Every structure is written in C-alpha cells, then in structure tokens.
Amino acid sequence: IQDAINNNNFKIWRFYRDRFYRLIPSLLFILISSSVFSVILLDYHEIVPFCKSLISSIFFFSNVFFWKEINYFNPNAANNPLLHTWSLSVEEQFYLIFPFILLVLKNTRDILRIQLLFIAMVLSLISASLASANFPVANYYLLPFRFWEVLVGVICAQIYLGSNDISKYKKRLLSDIGLITILLSFCFLDSEFNHPNYITSLPVLGCAVILTFGSKGYLFRFIETKFMFF
C-alpha cells in the first residue's frame, strides 16, 4: 500500500481484488472440504454450530461468532473444524479499515507516520493487557485487542522501506536481539497467561525484528550449525 501511495497509483479496488485472489481460493477449499467431512463425521447437535461458523467464516466475522459462542480454550472447541478461521476474520477486518488510515496519513512525513502507528500499537497493547484479566475471551478474538499485533507488522514494513540506510553490522545485531527476545519469552509464557497481553509482545517483537532486519545475525550462525540440527 505504502509503495503505491508513494507512487500515486494506489487504488482501493485493486487492493481488495489482490486480497481476494490471495485468500479466497484457499478459504473456499477449506470450507468445502470441512463441510464434506463434517457431514460424515459430526453428530447432529454439532452440525448446527458448524453451519453457523461456516456462514460467519464466509463473511469474515467468525471471530465475533466464536467470541459469542465458543471459548477457544474449552476442550469442546476442538470439535469445530473452522475454529481457526477467527484469525482470518481479524485479518480481513483489519484490511477493511487500514488502507484508509494510510490514505489519511498520506501527506505526513515517514517518521511521523511511524510514530503515530507506534502510538496506536501501544494503546492497543495496553487495552489488550487490561482486557486479558477482565474479558479474556473477547480479548482473544476481537480486532481492537489484536490490532497491535498486526500494527507491529505494518511498522516493520514502514521501517523496511528505509532500512537500506542501516549498516549490515547493526542489522545483524538487531537480528540477534530479536532472537534473544524470542528465547526469553520461553521463561515467561505459560498456560496461566491470558493472551494477548504485554508478555505476548516478547515473541511478537522478536519475530518482527528478525523479519525486518534479516536472520543472519551472529547468533544465527550457531543455530544453523550441524550440532544444533542434530
């Protein structure tokens, strides 16, 4: 989006067309194949919620449906073969609004645009951390509490567009910091936490740094050795 906006040739309809071609074919395959197997394998009382989840998946509000109907962490949730489509709905809802946000920020300086996106990311993360204790199911499924995770990727893309000015040494150092952050997250993440929250930011930010600056840091050389693969 940002490249197209910078070149003054961004078209909303073209963006949604590309998203359609990218996502819908695989989604339809999943929905059709799941429907076939569900008719064969599911009991009658399980078919009705499956059909509801099928409709909600087609129109990209399955995250709202599962928020209302099913706790993701309930063992019975695994009986719905379309449970995983909640994250696709979050993604599509994000796509519906975010191009317009970038268009509004079209004439802002790069650094200001990144700063504004960063502020929005922090506010979303704070709201998710607060909601994780009081509204854990809504916090898990709904876009406002997941918005920060997608914004991390957006900010990475914005930084990546100007990352040619960063030296190879700094990129390797940042990549290693990202890896260390991911490894540290293993010390804090367990089943007692309601995700997402501030602890979730550790692996998310670690992955974001690696994706932005590459995976060729100095520590990666050790990870890629035959000893580690063995």
C-alpha positions in Angstrom: 0.0 0.0 0.0 2.7 2.4 1.0 4.7 1.9 -2.2 1.6 2.5 -4.3 0.7 5.6 -2.3 4.2 7.0 -2.7 3.9 6.4 -6.4 0.4 8.0 -6.6 -1.2 4.9 -8.1 -2.9 3.3 -5.1 -6.4 2.0 -5.9 -8.7 0.7 -3.1 -10.5 -1.7 -5.5 -7.2 -3.1 -6.7 -6.0 -3.7 -3.2 -9.2 -5.7 -2.3 -9.0 -7.6 -5.6 -5.5 -8.7 -4.7 -6.6 -9.7 -1.2 -9.5 -11.7 -2.8 -7.2 -13.6 -5.1 -4.8 -14.3 -2.3 -7.2 -15.5 0.4 -10.5 -16.7 -1.1 -9.4 -19.7 -3.1 -7.7 -21.4 -0.2 -10.5 -20.4 2.1 -13.1 -21.9 -0.2 -11.1 -25.1 -0.4 -11.1 -25.3 3.4 -14.8 -24.5 3.8 -15.9 -27.1 1.2 -13.6 -29.9 2.4 -14.6 -29.2 6.0 -18.2 -29.3 5.1 -17.9 -32.7 3.4 -16.1 -34.2 6.3 -18.4 -32.6 8.9 -21.5 -34.1 7.3 -19.8 -37.5 7.5 -18.1 -37.3 11.0 -20.1 -34.8 13.2 -23.1 -35.6 15.2 -26.4 -33.8 14.6 -26.0 -31.5 17.5 -22.6 -30.5 16.2 -23.7 -29.7 12.7 -25.8 -26.6 13.6 -22.9 -24.7 15.2 -20.7 -25.8 12.3 -23.1 -24.3 9.8 -23.2 -21.1 11.8 -19.4 -21.0 11.8 -19.4 -21.7 8.1 -21.6 -18.7 7.4 -19.6 -16.5 9.7 -16.3 -17.6 8.0 -17.6 -16.7 4.6 -18.5 -13.2 5.6 -15.4 -12.8 7.9 -17.0 -12.4 11.2 -16.2 -15.8 12.6 -14.1 -14.2 15.4 -17.3 -12.5 16.6 -19.2 -15.7 16.3 -16.7 -17.7 18.3 -16.4 -15.0 20.9 -20.2 -15.2 21.5 -20.5 -19.0 21.1 -17.3 -20.8 22.0 -14.4 -20.3 24.4 -11.2 -21.1 22.4 -9.7 -22.8 25.4 -12.7 -25.0 26.1 -11.8 -28.6 25.1 -15.1 -28.9 23.2 -13.9 -26.0 20.9 -11.7 -28.5 19.1 -14.9 -30.2 17.7 -15.5 -27.2 15.3 -13.2 -27.7 12.3 -13.4 -23.9 11.4 -12.3 -22.6 14.7 -9.0 -21.4 13.2 -10.8 -19.1 10.8 -11.2 -16.5 13.6 -7.7 -15.2 12.8 -8.5 -14.8 9.1 -11.6 -12.7 10.1 -9.4 -10.5 12.2 -7.1 -10.1 9.3 -9.9 -9.2 6.9 -11.4 -6.7 9.3 -8.0 -5.1 9.5 -7.8 -4.9 5.7 -11.2 -3.2 5.6 -10.0 -0.2 7.6 -6.3 0.1 7.3 -5.9 1.3 3.7 -8.0 4.3 4.7 -5.7 5.0 7.7 -2.7 5.1 5.4 -4.5 7.4 3.0 -5.3 9.8 5.8 -1.6 9.8 6.7 -0.6 10.1 3.1 1.0 13.5 3.4 2.7 13.0 6.7 6.5 12.6 7.0 7.7 9.0 7.2 9.0 9.4 10.8 5.7 11.0 11.9 3.7 8.2 10.3 5.7 5.6 12.1 5.3 7.4 15.4 1.6 7.6 15.0 1.3 3.9 14.1 3.5 3.2 17.1 1.3 5.1 19.4 -1.8 3.2 18.1 0.1 -0.1 18.6 0.9 0.8 22.2 -2.6 1.8 23.0 -4.0 -1.4 21.5 -1.4 -3.4 23.5 -2.4 -1.6 26.8 -6.1 -2.3 26.1 -5.3 -6.0 25.5 -3.3 -6.3 28.7 -6.2 -4.8 30.7 -8.8 -6.9 28.9 -6.8 -10.1 29.4 -7.7 -10.0 33.1 -11.3 -8.9 32.8 -12.6 -10.0 29.3 -10.2 -12.9 28.3 -12.4 -14.4 25.6 -13.2 -11.1 23.9 -9.6 -10.1 24.3 -8.5 -13.3 22.4 -10.9 -12.9 19.5 -11.7 -9.3 18.7 -9.8 -6.9 16.5 -9.2 -4.0 18.9 -7.2 -6.2 21.2 -5.3 -7.8 18.3 -4.8 -4.6 16.4 -1.4 -4.1 17.9 0.0 -7.4 16.6 -0.9 -6.5 13.0 0.4 -3.0 13.5 3.8 -4.5 14.5 4.0 -5.9 11.0 2.9 -2.6 9.5 5.6 -0.7 11.3 8.1 -3.3 10.2 7.1 -2.7 6.6 7.4 1.0 7.1 10.9 0.6 8.6 11.9 -1.9 6.0 11.2 0.6 3.2 14.0 2.8 4.7 16.3 0.1 6.1 18.9 0.5 3.3 20.4 3.3 5.5 21.1 0.8 8.3 24.5 -0.9 8.2 24.9 -4.6 7.9 26.6 -4.8 11.4 23.5 -3.1 13.0 21.1 -5.3 11.2 23.0 -8.4 12.4 23.0 -7.0 16.0 19.3 -6.2 15.9 18.5 -9.7 14.5 20.3 -11.3 17.4 18.4 -9.1 19.8 15.2 -10.3 18.2 16.3 -13.9 18.7 17.3 -13.4 22.3 13.8 -11.8 22.9 12.1 -14.8 21.5 14.2 -17.2 23.7 13.5 -15.1 26.8 9.8 -15.3 26.1 10.0 -19.1 27.0 10.8 -18.0 30.6 7.6 -16.0 30.9 5.0 -17.7 28.8 2.8 -20.4 30.3 -0.8 -21.6 30.4 -1.6 -19.2 33.2 -1.5 -16.1 31.0 -4.5 -14.9 29.0 -3.2 -13.9 25.6 -2.6 -11.5 24.2 -1.1 -9.2 26.8 2.2 -7.4 27.4 4.1 -10.7 27.7 2.8 -11.7 24.3 4.8 -8.7 22.9 8.1 -10.5 23.6 7.9 -13.2 20.8 5.9 -10.9 18.6 8.5 -8.1 18.7 11.4 -10.6 18.5 9.9 -12.1 15.3 9.2 -8.6 13.9 12.9 -7.5 14.4 14.2 -10.7 12.7 11.7 -10.3 9.7 12.7 -6.6 9.3 16.4 -6.8 9.6 17.1 -10.4 8.4 18.0 -13.6 10.0 21.8 -13.5 9.5 22.8 -12.3 12.9 25.9 -13.7 14.7 23.8 -16.0 17.0 22.1 -17.4 13.9 25.4 -18.9 12.8 25.4 -21.1 15.9 21.8 -22.1 15.4 22.5 -23.1 11.8 25.4 -25.4 12.8 25.1 -29.2 12.3 25.3 -29.6 16.1 22.0 -27.7 16.6 20.3 -29.6 13.8 21.5 -32.8 15.3 
